[in-house]
Amino acid sequence: MRIGATAPRKELKPAQFDHIFDVLPCNLVRIDQQAQFKKPYRMTSGTNPTRIPVFVDLDETLVKTDLALEQLTRLVFRPDHYGGLISSGREGRSHLKRYLSDQVSIDATHLPYNAEVVSYLEAQKVLGRRIILATAADITVANAVAAHLGLFDDIIASTPGQNLKGTAKLAKIKELAQGPFEYLGDCAADIPIWQDAERVGYVNVPSAVRAQVSSGTTVALEVNNKPSWGSALLRAMRPHQWVKNALIFLPLFFSHSYSDGALVTQAMLTFVAFSLLASSVYLVNDLQDLKADRAHQTKRNRPFAAGTLSPKQGLMSAGFLMIVALSLSAVCLGAPITVLLLLYLAITFLYSGWLKHYSTIDVIVLTCLYTLRIFIGGVAIDILPSPWLLNFSLFFFLSLALMKRYVELNDVKEQGRDHSRGYLVTDLPAILAAGIANGSLAVLTLTLYLNSDYVKDTYTSPMLLWLVAPLILFWVQRAWIRALRGLIHSDPVVFALKDSVSRSTLLLTCAIVIGAKYLDIGAWFQ
């Protein structure tokens, strides 16, 4: 009995026929990560393969990821779906997969397909072989992939009440094949199928798993193109974003306590703990944003979107980083910092799962998260930041958050769409005005602070600090002009890191503050 509908046959372009003659019986060539894929494979000698149907797995084989796990991670931080997840899970895995497929649609157009596997299947299709998608994924997911690729003559997939994995999948394959068959898979669950197959294909299969398959089985295809998960994990952790956490040092800097080794150590430990926690959040956020990232011109190269890092690896790494960060805080920094880190974690999860989809409140939350870093830095050294610093940060970081939305919405406009994350393209002028206004309010707050008695009592040359105001004003106005001209294509913080003028402005500002503290400019003119 066949499950699913026959997918339409895909017509190949003339250029794709260049390698057809390479699939005639000859010795197998391994495919590894450094190979050139213009001629990615050769088939082994033996039984005429054109009469043997090819069955191919979906998750981690045809695509470089686990689609059901991706769907689950999209819902795991949505409390409104917990009831559905629990009830469907109690009925069995097949029912859970159907619930996930009903709640989270799969965009088959932008999935990270394994190019070597697709190329192999296209060549076999030209030779007249039957190609069947055989997956434990839900039938709705399988149908979406089949409709996009147009390669498959039939589909075997899970339906409510029947989870087609391992021996259950083998039974359906044997029923449909009615004789010898070829199977392409990736993991230990495929061992029973490989042991019964006439020909097999290994896609990034561990050597320990391969050892359990009969050595006499003909290997038709072998793909080893999975990069090191360590380097992919480091990219996904976004260490370049840790510069945002340097805000933790602002209370230390503006209280001029940087000569106190104990306070510097406390601030450094807080920075490390916060950065590890932030990286765990980045991992979760990327898993939440997979669909949007894959449709984005540059974000589609992120490890999860590109399939170089699996959802399982991401979730496990995120959990590990959270445990390390909170343990470090509890042991070395104390309960107040640990509570504030948990607060940061709660707010970010609320933002990722819900709040980021609502206009205005999303940028307010981002602003609060920036300001929370400064507050945590003050608590760490037992010197609370002044109201002036907190007021400045609220206006300044609200301007940056609005700039981030402006850049994203401008990209949406260029793509021909009319909305994104609760914002309409028609909101662009309002976002621009609000962003510039808040940046100007930050500078106004700074000038009021410079007139305060605290500045006169703390700094040797308080008048020197007035040079900071035009520098900040220059940076804010310049950044917004560049955003308006489409010259900022990512997070403004990333722009500031890469922009030499921004770096020079920051260094000059720090030099002026330190100079105002220790240099007696008035004595020079006496």
Rosetta blueprint (number, residue, H / E / L):
1 M L
2 R L
3 I L
4 G L
5 A L
6 T L
7 A L
8 P L
9 R L
10 K L
11 E L
12 L L
13 K L
14 P H
15 A H
16 Q H
17 F H
18 D H
19 H H
20 I H
21 F H
22 D H
23 V H
24 L L
25 P L
26 C L
27 N L
28 L L
29 V L
30 R L
31 I E
32 D E
33 Q L
34 Q L
35 A L
36 Q L
37 F L
38 K L
39 K L
40 P L
41 Y L
42 R L
43 M L
44 T L
45 S L
46 G L
47 T L
48 N L
49 P H
50 T H
51 R H
52 I L
53 P L
54 V E
55 F E
56 V E
57 D L
58 L H
59 D H
60 E H
61 T H
62 L H
63 V E
64 K L
65 T L
66 D L
67 L H
68 A H
69 L H
70 E H
71 Q H
72 L H
73 T H
74 R H
75 L H
76 V L
77 F L
78 R L
79 P H
80 D H
81 H H
82 Y H
83 G H
84 G H
85 L H
86 I H
87 S H
88 S H
89 G H
90 R H
91 E H
92 G L
93 R H
94 S H
95 H H
96 L H
97 K H
98 R H
99 Y H
100 L H
101 S H
102 D H
103 Q H
104 V L
105 S L
106 I L
107 D L
108 A H
109 T H
110 H H
111 L L
112 P L
113 Y E
114 N L
115 A H
116 E H
117 V H
118 V H
119 S H
120 Y H
121 L H
122 E H
123 A H
124 Q H
125 K H
126 V H
127 L L
128 G L
129 R L
130 R L
131 I E
132 I E
133 L E
134 A E
135 T E
136 A E
137 A E
138 D E
139 I H
140 T H
141 V H
142 A H
143 N H
144 A H
145 V H
146 A H
147 A H
148 H H
149 L H
150 G L
151 L L
152 F L
153 D L
154 D E
155 I E
156 I E
157 A E
158 S E
159 T E
160 P L
161 G L
162 Q E
163 N L
164 L L
165 K L
166 G L
167 T H
168 A H
169 K H
170 L H
171 A H
172 K H
173 I H
174 K H
175 E H
176 L H
177 A H
178 Q L
179 G L
180 P L
181 F L
182 E E
183 Y E
184 L E
185 G E
186 D L
187 C L
188 A H
189 A H
190 D H
191 I H
192 P H
193 I H
194 W H
195 Q H
196 D H
197 A L
198 E L
199 R E
200 V E
201 G E
202 Y E
203 V E
204 N L
205 V L
206 P L
207 S H
208 A H
209 V H
210 R H
211 A L
212 Q L
213 V L
214 S L
215 S L
216 G L
217 T L
218 T E
219 V E
220 A E
221 L E
222 E E
223 V E
224 N E
225 N L
226 K L
227 P L
228 S L
229 W H
230 G H
231 S H
232 A H
233 L H
234 L H
235 R H
236 A H
237 M H
238 R L
239 P H
240 H H
241 Q H
242 W H
243 V H
244 K H
245 N H
246 A H
247 L H
248 I H
249 F H
250 L H
251 P H
252 L H
253 F H
254 F H
255 S L
256 H L
257 S L
258 Y L
259 S L
260 D L
261 G H
262 A H
263 L H
264 V H
265 T H
266 Q H
267 A H
268 M H
269 L H
270 T H
271 F H
272 V H
273 A H
274 F H
275 S H
276 L H
277 L H
278 A H
279 S H
280 S H
281 V H
282 Y H
283 L H
284 V H
285 N H
286 D H
287 L H
288 Q H
289 D L
290 L H
291 K H
292 A H
293 D H
294 R H
295 A H
296 H L
297 Q L
298 T L
299 K H
300 R H
301 N H
302 R L
303 P H
304 F H
305 A H
306 A H
307 G L
308 T L
309 L L
310 S L
311 P H
312 K H
313 Q H
314 G H
315 L H
316 M H
317 S H
318 A H
319 G H
320 F H
321 L H
322 M H
323 I H
324 V H
325 A H
326 L H
327 S H
328 L H
329 S H
330 A H
331 V H
332 C H
333 L H
334 G L
335 A H
336 P H
337 I H
338 T H
339 V H
340 L H
341 L H
342 L H
343 L H
344 Y H
345 L H
346 A H
347 I H
348 T H
349 F H
350 L H
351 Y H
352 S H
353 G H
354 W L
355 L H
356 K H
357 H H
358 Y L
359 S L
360 T L
361 I H
362 D H
363 V H
364 I H
365 V H
366 L H
367 T H
368 C H
369 L H
370 Y H
371 T H
372 L H
373 R H
374 I H
375 F H
376 I H
377 G H
378 G H
379 V H
380 A H
381 I L
382 D L
383 I L
384 L L
385 P L
386 S L
387 P H
388 W H
389 L H
390 L H
391 N H
392 F H
393 S H
394 L H
395 F H
396 F H
397 F H
398 L H
399 S H
400 L H
401 A H
402 L H
403 M H
404 K H
405 R H
406 Y H
407 V H
408 E H
409 L H
410 N H
411 D H
412 V H
413 K H
414 E H
415 Q L
416 G L
417 R L
418 D L
419 H E
420 S E
421 R L
422 G L
423 Y E
424 L E
425 V H
426 T H
427 D H
428 L H
429 P H
430 A H
431 I H
432 L H
433 A H
434 A H
435 G H
436 I H
437 A H
438 N H
439 G H
440 S H
441 L H
442 A H
443 V H
444 L H
445 T H
446 L H
447 T H
448 L H
449 Y H
450 L H
451 N L
452 S L
453 D H
454 Y H
455 V H
456 K H
457 D H
458 T H
459 Y L
460 T L
461 S L
462 P H
463 M H
464 L H
465 L H
466 W H
467 L H
468 V H
469 A H
470 P H
471 L H
472 I H
473 L H
474 F H
475 W H
476 V H
477 Q H
478 R H
479 A H
480 W H
481 I H
482 R H
483 A H
484 L H
485 R L
486 G L
487 L L
488 I L
489 H L
490 S L
491 D L
492 P H
493 V H
494 V H
495 F H
496 A H
497 L H
498 K H
499 D L
500 S H
501 V H
502 S H
503 R H
504 S H
505 T H
506 L H
507 L H
508 L H
509 T H
510 C H
511 A H
512 I H
513 V H
514 I H
515 G H
516 A H
517 K H
518 Y H
519 L L
520 D L
521 I H
522 G H
523 A H
524 W H
525 F L
526 Q L
